[in-house]
Amino acid sequence: MKELKGISFIFLILIPVLFIVGCDQDDDSNSGPTTEHQLIVSPEKIMLNDDETGLLYLTIQPAGEFQWNITSKPDWIEISPTSGTISREIIELELTPDYTGLNEGKHSGVIEIITNGAGSAKVNIELSVNPRPLADVSPNELTFSEGESEKKITLSNIGTGFLNWELGISILTGLDKLESEIRNSGRR
């Protein structure tokens, strides 16, 4: 009888333990392979320096045919193409910065891409803009009348950063100009 109580006790402990262990294990026999499609982008972060273009790659895993579209991007980046169909191939997107209205420094944003059944993706993008000096001279030509010895010009930087400039002046008197024209016309 003592043996029967010992065996009963073991069964009472063993049955709940087996039940708990059996419930914790996933039954993989009916699950099969996963068929959920997912948009894959590479790289996930793009860093561009001044005057660089970039590339972004799209694919679907596992392969399937889906429509994709760029739904948002920073105003300072142009993307080509912006939409299309993707199936088994890898799609290459070209990223070209548009510097119009951009100040020097770092600019960051997000490119968002959606599909019609394979999810969406976000790509962080950063652009470093170097200073871009641009000289503006007004007026761009000076004409002196007889007796005038001074004229005013304005030189300004309509770009960004520091503008280095140099001014060279050449003044010809009527006689110098006449002699120069005569010398040049005599050469053949």
C-alpha positions, 0 to 999 in steps of 0.5 A: 500500500505504501508503494501505491501511495508513492506511485500515486504521489509521483503521478499527481506531481508528474501530470501537472508538470507534463501538462505545463511543459506541453502547453509552453511548447509551440506546435510547429507541425502545422505552421509551415513556412511564413508567407508574409511579404515585407518591403526591405530597404537598404541602407536604412540611413543615408548620409550625403555630403555636399555635391554627392548623390545617393542610392537607395535599394528596394526589394520584397521578401519573399518575392512577390509583385507589389506596387510601391510609392514614395509618400513623403520626403524632405523638400531638399531631396529629389528621388527617381523613380518615385513609384513603380512595381516590384517583384523579384528584382531589386529597385534602385532609386537615385537621390539628388539633393536640391540646394535651393534655399538651403543654408549651410549646415546639416539637414535631416529628414525621413523618406517614407515608402509604402506598398500595396501589401508588403508593408512600408519602410522609413529611411533616415537621410542627412545632408551636409551643406558646405558654404556656397559663396556667390558674388554679385556686382552691380553695376557689372560695367562702368563707363566714365565720361570725360571729366569723371574720375570716380564711380561706385560699384557694389560687391555682395555675397548672395550665397553663404559662407565667406566670399574671397574677391579681388579687384583689378583695375585697368584704366586706358586713356584715349591715347593709350586705347588708340595706340593699342588699336593701331598696334593690333590692327597692324598684325595679321 
